[in-house]
Amino acid sequence: MDIKTLNLKIKKKIFDNISCQSLSIEDKTFLHEKHKSHNKNKFHIKLIIKSKELKLLNKIDSNKKIYSILSNEIKEYIHSIQIQIL
């Protein structure tokens, strides 16, 4: 899967499951290309989510919710995920 397709899939899943005002996804894979554990088929991404729903949760619970929603993508296509909730 390429990053563009992955981004579309992530956006759809998050918007379908969480009330969000905005969501942006940054590809940070380039920062990790020289690492020994780098796999060209897995991405390093940063999610920036503006969500009143997630802000009401503590950080651990909000992250658990996102990880649960994206569990298949994390297993198959995401090596590292950074989450920022606004």
TORROPA-764457 format. One record per atom (N, C-alpha, C): chain; x negated, y, z negated; atom name; residue in three letters; residue number from 1. Coordinates in Angstrom, 2 decimals. Each point is the difference from the previous one (the first is absolute). Last residue first. Layout:
A	X	Y	Z	CA	ala	NUM;
...
//
This chain:
A	5.58	17.96	-19.60	N	leu	86;
A	0.20	1.43	-0.25	CA	leu	86;
A	1.41	0.25	-0.52	C	leu	86;
A	-3.91	-4.21	0.50	N	ile	85;
A	1.41	0.34	-0.09	CA	ile	85;
A	0.14	1.45	-0.43	C	ile	85;
A	-3.74	-3.69	2.30	N	gln	84;
A	0.15	1.30	-0.66	CA	gln	84;
A	1.48	0.35	0.04	C	gln	84;
A	-3.50	-4.56	0.83	N	ile	83;
A	1.35	0.57	-0.07	CA	ile	83;
A	-0.03	1.31	-0.77	C	ile	83;
A	-3.18	-3.91	2.95	N	gln	82;
A	-0.07	1.10	-0.98	CA	gln	82;
A	1.37	0.67	0.03	C	gln	82;
A	-2.29	-5.01	1.67	N	ile	81;
A	1.07	1.00	0.09	CA	ile	81;
A	-0.15	0.99	-1.16	C	ile	81;
A	-2.67	-4.28	3.09	N	ser	80;
A	-0.01	0.93	-1.12	CA	ser	80;
A	1.11	1.04	0.20	C	ser	80;
A	-0.36	-3.70	2.92	N	his	79;
A	-1.06	-0.40	-0.92	CA	his	79;
A	0.04	0.85	-1.27	C	his	79;
A	3.79	-1.49	3.88	N	ile	78;
A	-0.55	1.09	-0.81	CA	ile	78;
A	-1.03	-0.56	-0.97	C	ile	78;
A	2.69	-2.71	3.12	N	tyr	77;
A	-0.61	1.10	0.78	CA	tyr	77;
A	-0.69	1.09	-0.81	C	tyr	77;
A	2.33	-4.32	-1.64	N	glu	76;
A	-0.45	-0.23	1.37	CA	glu	76;
A	-0.88	1.09	0.61	C	glu	76;
A	1.95	0.04	-4.56	N	lys	75;
A	-0.60	-1.33	0.20	CA	lys	75;
A	-0.66	-0.13	1.37	C	lys	75;
A	2.44	3.91	-0.99	N	ile	74;
A	-1.21	-0.04	-0.81	CA	ile	74;
A	-0.72	-1.34	0.18	C	ile	74;
A	4.19	0.57	2.01	N	glu	73;
A	-1.01	0.80	0.70	CA	glu	73;
A	-1.33	-0.02	-0.76	C	glu	73;
A	3.73	-2.09	-2.00	N	asn	72;
A	-0.44	-0.73	1.21	CA	asn	72;
A	-1.10	0.74	0.74	C	asn	72;
A	1.97	2.13	-3.84	N	ser	71;
A	-0.75	-1.22	-0.34	CA	ser	71;
A	-0.50	-0.76	1.23	C	ser	71;
A	2.51	4.44	-0.98	N	leu	70;
A	-1.01	-0.23	1.05	CA	leu	70;
A	-0.78	-1.30	-0.20	C	leu	70;
A	3.45	1.35	-3.06	N	ile	69;
A	0.59	0.31	1.31	CA	ile	69;
A	-0.97	-0.37	1.13	C	ile	69;
A	-1.55	-0.34	-4.45	N	ser	68;
A	1.03	-1.00	0.26	CA	ser	68;
A	0.61	0.18	1.40	C	ser	68;
A	-3.06	3.21	-1.57	N	tyr	67;
A	-0.68	-1.26	0.30	CA	tyr	67;
A	1.00	-1.11	0.32	C	tyr	67;
A	1.73	4.11	-1.46	N	ile	66;
A	-0.58	0.13	1.34	CA	ile	66;
A	-0.70	-1.29	0.41	C	ile	66;
A	1.67	0.21	-4.37	N	lys	65;
A	1.11	0.04	0.95	CA	lys	65;
A	-0.52	0.07	1.43	C	lys	65;
A	-3.08	0.28	-3.53	N	lys	64;
A	0.54	-1.36	0.12	CA	lys	64;
A	1.12	-0.05	1.04	C	lys	64;
A	-1.74	4.22	-1.16	N	asn	63;
A	-0.93	-0.75	0.84	CA	asn	63;
A	0.48	-1.44	0.22	C	asn	63;
A	2.47	2.70	-2.93	N	ser	62;
A	0.14	0.51	1.37	CA	ser	62;
A	-0.93	-0.75	0.95	C	ser	62;
A	-0.30	-1.00	-4.59	N	asp	61;
A	1.25	-0.49	0.57	CA	asp	61;
A	0.21	0.50	1.43	C	asp	61;
A	-3.78	1.58	-2.41	N	ile	60;
A	-0.10	-1.45	0.21	CA	ile	60;
A	1.26	-0.54	0.68	C	ile	60;
A	-0.10	4.58	-1.30	N	lys	59;
A	-0.88	-0.28	1.13	CA	lys	59;
A	-0.09	-1.50	0.30	C	lys	59;
A	4.48	1.77	-2.22	N	asn	58;
A	-1.40	0.18	-0.36	CA	asn	58;
A	-0.86	-0.50	1.17	C	asn	58;
A	4.80	2.04	1.11	N	leu	57;
A	-0.62	-1.21	-0.53	CA	leu	57;
A	-1.41	0.32	-0.49	C	leu	57;
A	2.59	3.28	2.16	N	leu	56;
A	0.69	-0.33	-1.24	CA	leu	56;
A	-0.57	-1.24	-0.68	C	leu	56;
A	-1.49	1.48	4.29	N	lys	55;
A	-0.51	0.88	-1.04	CA	lys	55;
A	0.67	-0.27	-1.36	C	lys	55;
A	1.47	-2.21	3.97	N	leu	54;
A	-1.25	-0.55	-0.51	CA	leu	54;
A	-0.59	0.85	-1.12	C	leu	54;
A	3.95	1.56	2.11	N	glu	53;
A	0.26	-1.32	-0.58	CA	glu	53;
A	-1.27	-0.59	-0.62	C	glu	53;
A	-0.19	3.97	2.51	N	lys	52;
A	0.52	0.25	-1.35	CA	lys	52;
A	0.24	-1.32	-0.72	C	lys	52;
A	-3.55	0.94	4.03	N	ser	51;
A	1.22	-0.71	-0.36	CA	ser	51;
A	0.39	0.31	-1.44	C	ser	51;
A	-3.92	0.40	4.17	N	lys	50;
A	0.75	0.97	-0.80	CA	lys	50;
A	1.35	-0.63	-0.27	C	lys	50;
A	-5.05	-2.08	1.42	N	ile	49;
A	1.46	-0.10	-0.02	CA	ile	49;
A	0.58	1.09	-0.90	C	ile	49;
A	-4.55	-2.06	2.70	N	ile	48;
A	0.36	1.21	-0.74	CA	ile	48;
A	1.51	0.11	0.10	C	ile	48;
A	-4.05	-4.00	0.81	N	leu	47;
A	1.39	0.43	0.10	CA	leu	47;
A	0.19	1.24	-0.85	C	leu	47;
A	-4.31	-2.72	2.55	N	lys	46;
A	0.42	0.86	-1.11	CA	lys	46;
A	1.44	0.42	0.29	C	lys	46;
A	-3.51	-4.38	1.64	N	ile	45;
A	0.93	1.10	0.24	CA	ile	45;
A	0.27	0.79	-1.28	C	ile	45;
A	-3.12	-3.95	2.83	N	his	44;
A	-0.03	0.75	-1.25	CA	his	44;
A	0.89	1.21	0.23	C	his	44;
A	-0.02	-5.05	2.68	N	phe	43;
A	-0.16	1.44	-0.08	CA	phe	43;
A	-0.07	0.50	-1.43	C	phe	43;
A	-1.03	-4.71	3.37	N	lys	42;
A	0.68	0.54	-1.19	CA	lys	42;
A	-0.38	1.46	-0.19	C	lys	42;
A	-1.82	-2.82	3.44	N	asn	41;
A	1.43	-0.24	0.12	CA	asn	41;
A	0.80	0.48	-1.21	C	asn	41;
A	-4.87	0.11	0.42	N	lys	40;
A	0.57	0.90	1.01	CA	lys	40;
A	1.50	-0.17	0.18	C	lys	40;
A	-3.05	-0.64	-4.43	N	asn	39;
A	0.63	-0.89	0.98	CA	asn	39;
A	0.70	0.90	1.00	C	asn	39;
A	-3.97	0.39	-4.26	N	his	38;
A	0.86	0.60	1.02	CA	his	38;
A	0.49	-1.05	1.00	C	his	38;
A	-3.13	-0.39	-3.91	N	ser	37;
A	1.33	-0.63	-0.01	CA	ser	37;
A	0.95	0.56	1.07	C	ser	37;
A	-4.45	1.75	-0.71	N	lys	36;
A	-0.11	-1.42	0.35	CA	lys	36;
A	1.36	-0.67	0.12	C	lys	36;
A	-0.59	5.27	1.03	N	his	35;
A	0.04	-0.89	-1.16	CA	his	35;
A	-0.07	-1.45	0.46	C	his	35;
A	0.30	4.00	2.83	N	lys	34;
A	-1.33	-0.56	-0.24	CA	lys	34;
A	-0.06	-0.92	-1.22	C	lys	34;
A	4.06	2.36	1.42	N	glu	33;
A	-0.47	-0.84	1.10	CA	glu	33;
A	-1.35	-0.66	-0.26	C	glu	33;
A	3.03	3.24	-2.57	N	his	32;
A	-0.39	-1.30	-0.52	CA	his	32;
A	-0.61	-0.93	1.05	C	his	32;
A	1.94	4.47	0.67	N	leu	31;
A	-0.86	0.19	-1.17	CA	leu	31;
A	-0.61	-1.32	-0.50	C	leu	31;
A	3.24	0.24	3.59	N	phe	30;
A	-1.33	0.45	0.43	CA	phe	30;
A	-0.96	0.18	-1.17	C	phe	30;
A	4.69	-0.98	-0.66	N	thr	29;
A	-0.82	-1.16	0.35	CA	thr	29;
A	-1.43	0.40	0.36	C	thr	29;
A	4.23	2.47	-1.36	N	lys	28;
A	-1.31	0.23	-0.63	CA	lys	28;
A	-0.99	-1.13	0.33	C	lys	28;
A	4.97	2.39	1.64	N	asp	27;
A	-0.87	-1.15	0.23	CA	asp	27;
A	-1.39	0.35	-0.53	C	asp	27;
A	5.02	1.94	-1.51	N	glu	26;
A	-1.32	0.31	0.53	CA	glu	26;
A	-0.80	-1.28	0.14	C	glu	26;
A	5.42	1.82	-0.47	N	ile	25;
A	-0.92	-1.13	-0.11	CA	ile	25;
A	-1.30	0.40	0.66	C	ile	25;
A	4.83	2.34	-2.31	N	ser	24;
A	-1.06	0.04	0.99	CA	ser	24;
A	-0.97	-1.14	-0.30	C	ser	24;
A	5.32	1.93	-1.28	N	leu	23;
A	-0.99	-1.06	-0.10	CA	leu	23;
A	-1.04	0.22	1.08	C	leu	23;
A	4.65	2.50	-2.82	N	ser	22;
A	-1.00	-0.09	1.06	CA	ser	22;
A	-0.97	-1.14	-0.29	C	ser	22;
A	4.01	0.55	-2.44	N	gln	21;
A	0.13	1.26	0.73	CA	gln	21;
A	-1.02	0.03	1.15	C	gln	21;
A	2.43	-4.44	-2.40	N	cys	20;
A	-1.21	0.81	0.19	CA	cys	20;
A	0.34	1.29	0.73	C	cys	20;
A	2.03	-4.78	-2.56	N	ser	19;
A	0.44	1.34	0.39	CA	ser	19;
A	-1.23	0.91	0.04	C	ser	19;
A	-0.08	-5.38	0.88	N	ile	18;
A	-0.27	1.05	-0.98	CA	ile	18;
A	0.54	1.32	0.54	C	ile	18;
A	0.32	-4.07	2.53	N	asn	17;
A	0.08	-0.50	-1.36	CA	asn	17;
A	-0.21	1.04	-1.10	C	asn	17;
A	-0.18	0.62	4.94	N	asp	16;
A	1.17	-0.87	-0.20	CA	asp	16;
A	0.21	-0.38	-1.46	C	asp	16;
A	-3.82	2.52	1.40	N	phe	15;
A	1.21	0.83	0.10	CA	phe	15;
A	1.27	-0.83	-0.19	C	phe	15;
A	-4.12	-2.32	0.02	N	ile	14;
A	0.07	0.91	-1.14	CA	ile	14;
A	1.26	0.85	0.05	C	ile	14;
A	-0.88	-2.92	3.61	N	lys	13;
A	0.26	-0.76	-1.22	CA	lys	13;
A	0.13	0.93	-1.22	C	lys	13;
A	-1.16	1.90	4.21	N	lys	12;
A	1.35	-0.53	0.02	CA	lys	12;
A	0.32	-0.71	-1.32	C	lys	12;
A	-4.40	1.57	0.62	N	lys	11;
A	0.97	1.10	-0.16	CA	lys	11;
A	1.43	-0.52	-0.05	C	lys	11;
A	-3.43	-3.11	0.92	N	ile	10;
A	-0.06	0.48	-1.39	CA	ile	10;
A	1.04	1.09	-0.23	C	ile	10;
A	-0.55	-1.54	4.40	N	lys	9;
A	0.60	-1.04	-0.83	CA	lys	9;
A	0.05	0.43	-1.47	C	lys	9;
A	-2.24	2.75	3.07	N	leu	8;
A	1.44	0.02	0.27	CA	leu	8;
A	0.74	-1.00	-0.89	C	leu	8;
A	-4.72	0.03	-0.17	N	asn	7;
A	0.56	1.23	-0.58	CA	asn	7;
A	1.52	0.06	0.19	C	asn	7;
A	-2.36	-3.51	2.11	N	leu	6;
A	0.04	-0.18	-1.45	CA	leu	6;
A	0.63	1.22	-0.68	C	leu	6;
A	-0.83	0.26	4.58	N	thr	5;
A	1.11	-0.91	-0.26	CA	thr	5;
A	0.17	-0.23	-1.50	C	thr	5;
A	-3.71	2.51	1.33	N	lys	4;
A	1.23	0.74	0.34	CA	lys	4;
A	1.24	-0.85	-0.30	C	lys	4;
A	-4.38	-1.89	-0.48	N	ile	3;
A	0.35	0.93	-1.08	CA	ile	3;
A	1.30	0.75	0.28	C	ile	3;
A	-0.67	-4.91	2.13	N	asp	2;
A	-0.77	1.25	0.01	CA	asp	2;
A	0.56	0.95	-1.06	C	asp	2;
A	-0.14	-5.61	0.29	N	met	1;
A	0.86	1.18	0.00	CA	met	1;
A	-0.90	1.24	0.00	C	met	1;
//
